Amino acid sequence: MTDMTIAMRDALHHLCRGGASHADARYYPQRDDETLAVVQGNLKSAERSVTTGIGIRVLYNGAWGFAAASSPDALATVAATARQSAPRGTCSLRQIPG
């Protein structure tokens, strides 16, 4: 088990011990992408991007809470934010013009 797997397991156990009836986490390890655009043999653009993140979903008192961050180092904050958002979970409907 990786350190991140252990940390996520501990965060989910903490949420469940705190009264959540369900908790799950998603971890997106670092991914490096490079994109090159070539037109008629000429390089037009070169881009590099790095993506990573973590998200936690929790069901508490019948309401869902969710939080995410682009840094896996924010795991504890993400877990706390997901838990805090659950009791305030409401459905907001809005008419889309068109």
Contacts in CASP RR format, 6 or more apart in sequence:
PFRMAT RR
TARGET T0000
AUTHOR 0000-0000-0000
METHOD contacts of the structure
MODEL  1
MTDMTIAMRDALHHLCRGGASHADARYYPQRDDETLAVVQGNLKSAERSV
TTGIGIRVLYNGAWGFAAASSPDALATVAATARQSAPRGTCSLRQIPG
1 9 0 8 1.000
4 27 0 8 1.000
4 29 0 8 1.000
4 72 0 8 1.000
4 75 0 8 1.000
5 27 0 8 1.000
7 75 0 8 1.000
8 25 0 8 1.000
8 27 0 8 1.000
8 54 0 8 1.000
8 75 0 8 1.000
11 25 0 8 1.000
11 56 0 8 1.000
11 75 0 8 1.000
11 76 0 8 1.000
11 79 0 8 1.000
12 23 0 8 1.000
12 24 0 8 1.000
12 25 0 8 1.000
12 56 0 8 1.000
12 79 0 8 1.000
14 79 0 8 1.000
15 23 0 8 1.000
15 56 0 8 1.000
15 58 0 8 1.000
15 79 0 8 1.000
15 82 0 8 1.000
15 83 0 8 1.000
16 23 0 8 1.000
18 83 0 8 1.000
19 60 0 8 1.000
20 58 0 8 1.000
20 59 0 8 1.000
20 60 0 8 1.000
20 83 0 8 1.000
20 86 0 8 1.000
21 59 0 8 1.000
21 60 0 8 1.000
21 62 0 8 1.000
22 57 0 8 1.000
22 58 0 8 1.000
22 59 0 8 1.000
23 56 0 8 1.000
23 57 0 8 1.000
23 58 0 8 1.000
23 59 0 8 1.000
23 82 0 8 1.000
24 56 0 8 1.000
24 57 0 8 1.000
25 54 0 8 1.000
25 55 0 8 1.000
25 56 0 8 1.000
25 57 0 8 1.000
26 54 0 8 1.000
26 55 0 8 1.000
26 56 0 8 1.000
27 53 0 8 1.000
27 54 0 8 1.000
27 55 0 8 1.000
27 72 0 8 1.000
28 51 0 8 1.000
28 52 0 8 1.000
28 53 0 8 1.000
28 54 0 8 1.000
29 52 0 8 1.000
30 50 0 8 1.000
30 51 0 8 1.000
30 52 0 8 1.000
31 50 0 8 1.000
31 51 0 8 1.000
31 52 0 8 1.000
32 48 0 8 1.000
32 49 0 8 1.000
32 50 0 8 1.000
33 48 0 8 1.000
33 49 0 8 1.000
33 50 0 8 1.000
33 51 0 8 1.000
34 46 0 8 1.000
34 47 0 8 1.000
34 48 0 8 1.000
35 45 0 8 1.000
35 46 0 8 1.000
35 47 0 8 1.000
35 48 0 8 1.000
35 49 0 8 1.000
36 43 0 8 1.000
36 45 0 8 1.000
36 46 0 8 1.000
37 43 0 8 1.000
37 44 0 8 1.000
37 45 0 8 1.000
37 46 0 8 1.000
38 44 0 8 1.000
51 70 0 8 1.000
52 70 0 8 1.000
52 71 0 8 1.000
52 72 0 8 1.000
53 68 0 8 1.000
53 69 0 8 1.000
53 70 0 8 1.000
53 71 0 8 1.000
53 72 0 8 1.000
54 68 0 8 1.000
54 69 0 8 1.000
54 71 0 8 1.000
54 72 0 8 1.000
54 74 0 8 1.000
54 75 0 8 1.000
54 78 0 8 1.000
55 66 0 8 1.000
55 67 0 8 1.000
55 68 0 8 1.000
55 69 0 8 1.000
55 78 0 8 1.000
55 82 0 8 1.000
56 66 0 8 1.000
56 67 0 8 1.000
56 68 0 8 1.000
56 78 0 8 1.000
56 79 0 8 1.000
56 82 0 8 1.000
57 64 0 8 1.000
57 65 0 8 1.000
57 66 0 8 1.000
57 82 0 8 1.000
58 64 0 8 1.000
58 65 0 8 1.000
58 66 0 8 1.000
58 79 0 8 1.000
58 82 0 8 1.000
58 83 0 8 1.000
58 86 0 8 1.000
59 65 0 8 1.000
59 86 0 8 1.000
60 83 0 8 1.000
60 86 0 8 1.000
60 87 0 8 1.000
61 86 0 8 1.000
61 87 0 8 1.000
62 86 0 8 1.000
63 86 0 8 1.000
63 87 0 8 1.000
63 88 0 8 1.000
63 89 0 8 1.000
63 90 0 8 1.000
64 86 0 8 1.000
64 89 0 8 1.000
65 82 0 8 1.000
65 83 0 8 1.000
65 85 0 8 1.000
65 86 0 8 1.000
65 89 0 8 1.000
66 82 0 8 1.000
66 85 0 8 1.000
67 77 0 8 1.000
67 78 0 8 1.000
67 79 0 8 1.000
67 81 0 8 1.000
67 82 0 8 1.000
67 85 0 8 1.000
68 78 0 8 1.000
69 77 0 8 1.000
69 78 0 8 1.000
END
